[in-house]
Amino acid sequence: MNPVVGLDVAKGESQVQAFLDQSKPYGKSFSIRHTREELDYFIGFLKETEEVTGQMPMVILEATGHYYTPVI
């Protein structure tokens, strides 16, 4: 298994979706606000995913926004 958690970071909240392996989603996507309590929940979700798969998932961040200089 290659567990991955995608985190689409936006202003004020982020959207989360986990995959146990390629094309195998784990649960439904959900959003978290950028508060201590909800970030603690996200960490618990990462630990839960680790328990299910036997390894810590890779976290992929996708930031939304505008860039003023080219990103290479």
Biopython code that builds the backbone (N, CA, C, O; Angstrom):
import numpy as np
from Bio.PDB.StructureBuilder import StructureBuilder

atoms = [
    (1, "MET", "N", (0.830, -1.188, 0.000)),
    (1, "MET", "CA", (0.000, 0.000, 0.000)),
    (1, "MET", "C", (0.871, 1.247, 0.000)),
    (1, "MET", "O", (1.967, 1.276, 0.560)),
    (2, "ASN", "N", (0.348, 2.260, -0.640)),
    (2, "ASN", "CA", (1.012, 3.561, -0.682)),
    (2, "ASN", "C", (0.017, 4.627, -0.234)),
    (2, "ASN", "O", (-0.526, 5.353, -1.066)),
    (3, "PRO", "N", (-0.229, 4.729, 1.076)),
    (3, "PRO", "CA", (-1.237, 5.686, 1.532)),
    (3, "PRO", "C", (-0.815, 7.135, 1.302)),
    (3, "PRO", "O", (0.339, 7.509, 1.509)),
    (4, "VAL", "N", (-1.778, 7.931, 0.872)),
    (4, "VAL", "CA", (-1.545, 9.340, 0.590)),
    (4, "VAL", "C", (-2.724, 10.132, 1.129)),
    (4, "VAL", "O", (-3.872, 9.704, 1.010)),
    (5, "VAL", "N", (-2.443, 11.285, 1.721)),
    (5, "VAL", "CA", (-3.496, 12.206, 2.139)),
    (5, "VAL", "C", (-3.271, 13.512, 1.395)),
    (5, "VAL", "O", (-2.225, 14.147, 1.526)),
    (6, "GLY", "N", (-4.269, 13.902, 0.613)),
    (6, "GLY", "CA", (-4.205, 15.160, -0.106)),
    (6, "GLY", "C", (-4.833, 16.255, 0.729)),
    (6, "GLY", "O", (-5.907, 16.076, 1.303)),
    (7, "LEU", "N", (-4.161, 17.385, 0.794)),
    (7, "LEU", "CA", (-4.630, 18.513, 1.584)),
    (7, "LEU", "C", (-4.639, 19.743, 0.677)),
    (7, "LEU", "O", (-3.586, 20.289, 0.349)),
    (8, "ASP", "N", (-5.826, 20.169, 0.279)),
    (8, "ASP", "CA", (-5.979, 21.355, -0.562)),
    (8, "ASP", "C", (-6.127, 22.550, 0.376)),
    (8, "ASP", "O", (-7.191, 22.779, 0.952)),
    (9, "VAL", "N", (-5.046, 23.301, 0.515)),
    (9, "VAL", "CA", (-4.988, 24.394, 1.478)),
    (9, "VAL", "C", (-5.575, 25.659, 0.866)),
    (9, "VAL", "O", (-5.158, 26.089, -0.209)),
    (10, "ALA", "N", (-6.536, 26.244, 1.550)),
    (10, "ALA", "CA", (-7.151, 27.492, 1.119)),
    (10, "ALA", "C", (-7.194, 28.443, 2.311)),
    (10, "ALA", "O", (-6.839, 28.067, 3.428)),
    (11, "LYS", "N", (-7.620, 29.642, 2.071)),
    (11, "LYS", "CA", (-7.686, 30.634, 3.139)),
    (11, "LYS", "C", (-8.781, 30.253, 4.132)),
    (11, "LYS", "O", (-9.956, 30.186, 3.771)),
    (12, "GLY", "N", (-8.397, 30.007, 5.369)),
    (12, "GLY", "CA", (-9.361, 29.720, 6.409)),
    (12, "GLY", "C", (-9.675, 28.262, 6.629)),
    (12, "GLY", "O", (-9.953, 27.864, 7.761)),
    (13, "GLU", "N", (-9.641, 27.428, 5.566)),
    (13, "GLU", "CA", (-9.910, 26.007, 5.735)),
    (13, "GLU", "C", (-9.251, 25.206, 4.628)),
    (13, "GLU", "O", (-8.857, 25.747, 3.595)),
    (14, "SER", "N", (-9.140, 23.913, 4.863)),
    (14, "SER", "CA", (-8.515, 23.017, 3.897)),
    (14, "SER", "C", (-9.421, 21.823, 3.658)),
    (14, "SER", "O", (-10.175, 21.415, 4.541)),
    (15, "GLN", "N", (-9.342, 21.267, 2.458)),
    (15, "GLN", "CA", (-10.102, 20.078, 2.088)),
    (15, "GLN", "C", (-9.168, 18.887, 2.166)),
    (15, "GLN", "O", (-8.029, 18.960, 1.704)),
    (16, "VAL", "N", (-9.642, 17.772, 2.754)),
    (16, "VAL", "CA", (-8.813, 16.596, 2.995)),
    (16, "VAL", "C", (-9.412, 15.389, 2.289)),
    (16, "VAL", "O", (-10.625, 15.181, 2.333)),
    (17, "GLN", "N", (-8.566, 14.587, 1.634)),
    (17, "GLN", "CA", (-8.986, 13.303, 1.066)),
    (17, "GLN", "C", (-7.835, 12.324, 1.194)),
    (17, "GLN", "O", (-6.701, 12.634, 0.827)),
    (18, "ALA", "N", (-8.129, 11.146, 1.715)),
    (18, "ALA", "CA", (-7.095, 10.119, 1.875)),
    (18, "ALA", "C", (-7.308, 9.011, 0.848)),
    (18, "ALA", "O", (-8.429, 8.728, 0.424)),
    (19, "PHE", "N", (-6.193, 8.398, 0.468)),
    (19, "PHE", "CA", (-6.211, 7.248, -0.430)),
    (19, "PHE", "C", (-5.337, 6.164, 0.188)),
    (19, "PHE", "O", (-4.207, 6.429, 0.597)),
    (20, "LEU", "N", (-5.864, 4.940, 0.256)),
    (20, "LEU", "CA", (-5.082, 3.826, 0.778)),
    (20, "LEU", "C", (-4.037, 3.397, -0.241)),
    (20, "LEU", "O", (-2.934, 2.981, 0.115)),
    (21, "ASP", "N", (-4.392, 3.502, -1.478)),
    (21, "ASP", "CA", (-3.520, 3.183, -2.594)),
    (21, "ASP", "C", (-4.074, 3.918, -3.802)),
    (21, "ASP", "O", (-5.119, 4.563, -3.706)),
    (22, "GLN", "N", (-3.405, 3.833, -4.911)),
    (22, "GLN", "CA", (-3.849, 4.539, -6.105)),
    (22, "GLN", "C", (-5.290, 4.156, -6.435)),
    (22, "GLN", "O", (-5.604, 2.972, -6.561)),
    (23, "SER", "N", (-6.152, 5.136, -6.573)),
    (23, "SER", "CA", (-7.568, 4.975, -6.926)),
    (23, "SER", "C", (-8.391, 4.247, -5.867)),
    (23, "SER", "O", (-9.467, 3.737, -6.180)),
    (24, "LYS", "N", (-7.913, 4.184, -4.614)),
    (24, "LYS", "CA", (-8.665, 3.560, -3.523)),
    (24, "LYS", "C", (-8.875, 4.589, -2.415)),
    (24, "LYS", "O", (-8.105, 4.626, -1.455)),
    (25, "PRO", "N", (-9.924, 5.439, -2.538)),
    (25, "PRO", "CA", (-10.146, 6.448, -1.501)),
    (25, "PRO", "C", (-10.468, 5.806, -0.157)),
    (25, "PRO", "O", (-11.061, 4.729, -0.083)),
    (26, "TYR", "N", (-10.064, 6.494, 0.891)),
    (26, "TYR", "CA", (-10.347, 6.051, 2.261)),
    (26, "TYR", "C", (-11.346, 7.025, 2.857)),
    (26, "TYR", "O", (-10.996, 8.164, 3.166)),
    (27, "GLY", "N", (-12.567, 6.595, 3.019)),
    (27, "GLY", "CA", (-13.607, 7.462, 3.557)),
    (27, "GLY", "C", (-13.989, 8.552, 2.579)),
    (27, "GLY", "O", (-13.641, 8.503, 1.399)),
    (28, "LYS", "N", (-14.708, 9.532, 3.088)),
    (28, "LYS", "CA", (-15.140, 10.659, 2.277)),
    (28, "LYS", "C", (-14.231, 11.855, 2.538)),
    (28, "LYS", "O", (-13.585, 11.948, 3.581)),
    (29, "SER", "N", (-14.196, 12.755, 1.578)),
    (29, "SER", "CA", (-13.419, 13.971, 1.796)),
    (29, "SER", "C", (-14.123, 14.825, 2.859)),
    (29, "SER", "O", (-15.337, 14.742, 3.045)),
    (30, "PHE", "N", (-13.341, 15.631, 3.535)),
    (30, "PHE", "CA", (-13.896, 16.520, 4.557)),
    (30, "PHE", "C", (-13.056, 17.777, 4.626)),
    (30, "PHE", "O", (-11.929, 17.811, 4.133)),
    (31, "SER", "N", (-13.605, 18.801, 5.234)),
    (31, "SER", "CA", (-12.851, 20.048, 5.365)),
    (31, "SER", "C", (-12.524, 20.290, 6.833)),
    (31, "SER", "O", (-13.251, 19.869, 7.733)),
    (32, "ILE", "N", (-11.405, 20.984, 7.045)),
    (32, "ILE", "CA", (-11.007, 21.385, 8.390)),
    (32, "ILE", "C", (-10.686, 22.869, 8.361)),
    (32, "ILE", "O", (-10.074, 23.373, 7.419)),
    (33, "ARG", "N", (-11.106, 23.554, 9.405)),
    (33, "ARG", "CA", (-10.703, 24.954, 9.571)),
    (33, "ARG", "C", (-9.307, 24.972, 10.190)),
    (33, "ARG", "O", (-8.864, 23.978, 10.765)),
    (34, "HIS", "N", (-8.646, 26.063, 10.074)),
    (34, "HIS", "CA", (-7.286, 26.180, 10.592)),
    (34, "HIS", "C", (-7.307, 26.629, 12.046)),
    (34, "HIS", "O", (-6.799, 27.692, 12.403)),
    (35, "THR", "N", (-7.916, 25.773, 12.877)),
    (35, "THR", "CA", (-7.947, 26.003, 14.316)),
    (35, "THR", "C", (-7.184, 24.872, 14.997)),
    (35, "THR", "O", (-6.972, 23.812, 14.408)),
    (36, "ARG", "N", (-6.787, 25.097, 16.205)),
    (36, "ARG", "CA", (-6.042, 24.074, 16.961)),
    (36, "ARG", "C", (-6.834, 22.769, 17.050)),
    (36, "ARG", "O", (-6.282, 21.690, 16.836)),
    (37, "GLU", "N", (-8.114, 22.868, 17.362)),
    (37, "GLU", "CA", (-8.949, 21.685, 17.545)),
    (37, "GLU", "C", (-9.066, 20.878, 16.258)),
    (37, "GLU", "O", (-8.948, 19.653, 16.274)),
    (38, "GLU", "N", (-9.298, 21.561, 15.153)),
    (38, "GLU", "CA", (-9.485, 20.836, 13.895)),
    (38, "GLU", "C", (-8.164, 20.321, 13.330)),
    (38, "GLU", "O", (-8.146, 19.294, 12.652)),
    (39, "LEU", "N", (-7.059, 21.016, 13.597)),
    (39, "LEU", "CA", (-5.758, 20.486, 13.196)),
    (39, "LEU", "C", (-5.389, 19.268, 14.050)),
    (39, "LEU", "O", (-4.751, 18.339, 13.555)),
    (40, "ASP", "N", (-5.781, 19.266, 15.317)),
    (40, "ASP", "CA", (-5.599, 18.077, 16.160)),
    (40, "ASP", "C", (-6.412, 16.909, 15.606)),
    (40, "ASP", "O", (-5.946, 15.769, 15.607)),
    (41, "TYR", "N", (-7.636, 17.193, 15.128)),
    (41, "TYR", "CA", (-8.467, 16.157, 14.502)),
    (41, "TYR", "C", (-7.752, 15.598, 13.272)),
    (41, "TYR", "O", (-7.743, 14.386, 13.058)),
    (42, "PHE", "N", (-7.154, 16.475, 12.464)),
    (42, "PHE", "CA", (-6.437, 16.040, 11.262)),
    (42, "PHE", "C", (-5.275, 15.113, 11.639)),
    (42, "PHE", "O", (-5.057, 14.099, 10.975)),
    (43, "ILE", "N", (-4.536, 15.446, 12.687)),
    (43, "ILE", "CA", (-3.437, 14.593, 13.133)),
    (43, "ILE", "C", (-3.969, 13.227, 13.563)),
    (43, "ILE", "O", (-3.357, 12.202, 13.265)),
    (44, "GLY", "N", (-5.098, 13.208, 14.256)),
    (44, "GLY", "CA", (-5.732, 11.942, 14.623)),
    (44, "GLY", "C", (-6.127, 11.135, 13.396)),
    (44, "GLY", "O", (-5.997, 9.910, 13.387)),
    (45, "PHE", "N", (-6.611, 11.818, 12.360)),
    (45, "PHE", "CA", (-6.969, 11.151, 11.109)),
    (45, "PHE", "C", (-5.742, 10.536, 10.452)),
    (45, "PHE", "O", (-5.819, 9.431, 9.914)),
    (46, "LEU", "N", (-4.608, 11.238, 10.486)),
    (46, "LEU", "CA", (-3.368, 10.676, 9.946)),
    (46, "LEU", "C", (-2.965, 9.417, 10.703)),
    (46, "LEU", "O", (-2.539, 8.433, 10.097)),
    (47, "LYS", "N", (-3.098, 9.446, 12.026)),
    (47, "LYS", "CA", (-2.759, 8.272, 12.844)),
    (47, "LYS", "C", (-3.700, 7.109, 12.559)),
    (47, "LYS", "O", (-3.274, 5.954, 12.523)),
    (48, "GLU", "N", (-4.987, 7.415, 12.356)),
    (48, "GLU", "CA", (-5.961, 6.377, 12.006)),
    (48, "GLU", "C", (-5.600, 5.730, 10.669)),
    (48, "GLU", "O", (-5.668, 4.510, 10.524)),
    (49, "THR", "N", (-5.220, 6.548, 9.705)),
    (49, "THR", "CA", (-4.817, 6.034, 8.397)),
    (49, "THR", "C", (-3.574, 5.165, 8.527)),
    (49, "THR", "O", (-3.457, 4.137, 7.859)),
    (50, "GLU", "N", (-2.655, 5.573, 9.379)),
    (50, "GLU", "CA", (-1.455, 4.772, 9.621)),
    (50, "GLU", "C", (-1.813, 3.418, 10.225)),
    (50, "GLU", "O", (-1.234, 2.403, 9.840)),
    (51, "GLU", "N", (-2.755, 3.386, 11.161)),
    (51, "GLU", "CA", (-3.168, 2.124, 11.776)),
    (51, "GLU", "C", (-3.792, 1.181, 10.748)),
    (51, "GLU", "O", (-3.565, -0.028, 10.794)),
    (52, "VAL", "N", (-4.575, 1.729, 9.826)),
    (52, "VAL", "CA", (-5.250, 0.918, 8.813)),
    (52, "VAL", "C", (-4.251, 0.343, 7.811)),
    (52, "VAL", "O", (-4.384, -0.808, 7.394)),
    (53, "THR", "N", (-3.248, 1.140, 7.421)),
    (53, "THR", "CA", (-2.326, 0.723, 6.366)),
    (53, "THR", "C", (-1.005, 0.151, 6.871)),
    (53, "THR", "O", (-0.301, -0.537, 6.133)),
    (54, "GLY", "N", (-0.672, 0.433, 8.117)),
    (54, "GLY", "CA", (0.606, -0.027, 8.646)),
    (54, "GLY", "C", (1.766, 0.913, 8.363)),
    (54, "GLY", "O", (2.908, 0.617, 8.714)),
    (55, "GLN", "N", (1.480, 2.043, 7.733)),
    (55, "GLN", "CA", (2.530, 3.028, 7.491)),
    (55, "GLN", "C", (1.938, 4.433, 7.459)),
    (55, "GLN", "O", (0.776, 4.625, 7.100)),
    (56, "MET", "N", (2.760, 5.411, 7.843)),
    (56, "MET", "CA", (2.307, 6.796, 7.863)),
    (56, "MET", "C", (2.080, 7.254, 6.427)),
    (56, "MET", "O", (2.949, 7.060, 5.577)),
    (57, "PRO", "N", (0.929, 7.857, 6.140)),
    (57, "PRO", "CA", (0.679, 8.317, 4.777)),
    (57, "PRO", "C", (1.524, 9.536, 4.422)),
    (57, "PRO", "O", (1.869, 10.349, 5.280)),
    (58, "MET", "N", (1.845, 9.641, 3.149)),
    (58, "MET", "CA", (2.500, 10.840, 2.645)),
    (58, "MET", "C", (1.425, 11.922, 2.544)),
    (58, "MET", "O", (0.311, 11.648, 2.097)),
    (59, "VAL", "N", (1.746, 13.129, 2.950)),
    (59, "VAL", "CA", (0.797, 14.243, 2.874)),
    (59, "VAL", "C", (1.205, 15.124, 1.699)),
    (59, "VAL", "O", (2.328, 15.624, 1.638)),
    (60, "ILE", "N", (0.276, 15.303, 0.775)),
    (60, "ILE", "CA", (0.510, 16.127, -0.404)),
    (60, "ILE", "C", (-0.269, 17.426, -0.229)),
    (60, "ILE", "O", (-1.488, 17.402, -0.059)),
    (61, "LEU", "N", (0.423, 18.550, -0.270)),
    (61, "LEU", "CA", (-0.214, 19.859, -0.104)),
    (61, "LEU", "C", (-0.454, 20.497, -1.465)),
    (61, "LEU", "O", (0.421, 20.498, -2.330)),
    (62, "GLU", "N", (-1.649, 21.034, -1.638)),
    (62, "GLU", "CA", (-1.950, 21.813, -2.832)),
    (62, "GLU", "C", (-2.467, 23.163, -2.358)),
    (62, "GLU", "O", (-3.548, 23.259, -1.777)),
    (63, "ALA", "N", (-1.690, 24.191, -2.612)),
    (63, "ALA", "CA", (-2.083, 25.530, -2.188)),
    (63, "ALA", "C", (-2.805, 26.238, -3.327)),
    (63, "ALA", "O", (-2.377, 26.168, -4.479)),
    (64, "THR", "N", (-3.879, 26.905, -3.009)),
    (64, "THR", "CA", (-4.568, 27.706, -4.011)),
    (64, "THR", "C", (-4.165, 29.156, -3.818)),
    (64, "THR", "O", (-3.863, 29.583, -2.704)),
    (65, "GLY", "N", (-4.161, 29.892, -4.884)),
    (65, "GLY", "CA", (-3.789, 31.298, -4.782)),
    (65, "GLY", "C", (-3.120, 31.774, -6.043)),
    (65, "GLY", "O", (-3.100, 31.074, -7.055)),
    (66, "HIS", "N", (-2.579, 32.952, -5.978)),
    (66, "HIS", "CA", (-1.941, 33.565, -7.133)),
    (66, "HIS", "C", (-0.459, 33.742, -6.866)),
    (66, "HIS", "O", (-0.046, 34.104, -5.765)),
    (67, "TYR", "N", (0.323, 33.482, -7.882)),
    (67, "TYR", "CA", (1.764, 33.672, -7.781)),
    (67, "TYR", "C", (2.130, 34.909, -8.591)),
    (67, "TYR", "O", (1.628, 35.111, -9.696)),
    (68, "TYR", "N", (2.991, 35.715, -8.043)),
    (68, "TYR", "CA", (3.414, 36.927, -8.721)),
    (68, "TYR", "C", (4.715, 36.729, -9.472)),
    (68, "TYR", "O", (5.073, 37.551, -10.315)),
    (69, "THR", "N", (5.428, 35.652, -9.180)),
    (69, "THR", "CA", (6.631, 35.314, -9.909)),
    (69, "THR", "C", (6.488, 33.877, -10.393)),
    (69, "THR", "O", (5.767, 33.092, -9.776)),
    (70, "PRO", "N", (7.156, 33.517, -11.480)),
    (70, "PRO", "CA", (7.053, 32.143, -11.992)),
    (70, "PRO", "C", (7.554, 31.121, -10.961)),
    (70, "PRO", "O", (8.541, 31.355, -10.264)),
    (71, "VAL", "N", (6.871, 30.016, -10.883)),
    (71, "VAL", "CA", (7.290, 28.902, -10.025)),
    (71, "VAL", "C", (7.902, 27.860, -10.925)),
    (71, "VAL", "O", (7.246, 27.363, -11.840)),
    (72, "ILE", "N", (9.153, 27.524, -10.678)),
    (72, "ILE", "CA", (9.862, 26.562, -11.540)),
    (72, "ILE", "C", (10.126, 25.290, -10.779)),
    (72, "ILE", "O", (10.711, 24.354, -11.324)),
]
sb = StructureBuilder()
sb.init_structure("model")
sb.init_model(0)
sb.init_chain("A")
sb.init_seg("    ")
for serial, (resi, resn, name, xyz) in enumerate(atoms, 1):
    if name == "N":
        sb.init_residue(resn, " ", resi, " ")
    sb.init_atom(name, np.array(xyz, "f"), 0.0, 1.0, " ", f" {name:<3s}", serial, name[0])
structure = sb.get_structure()
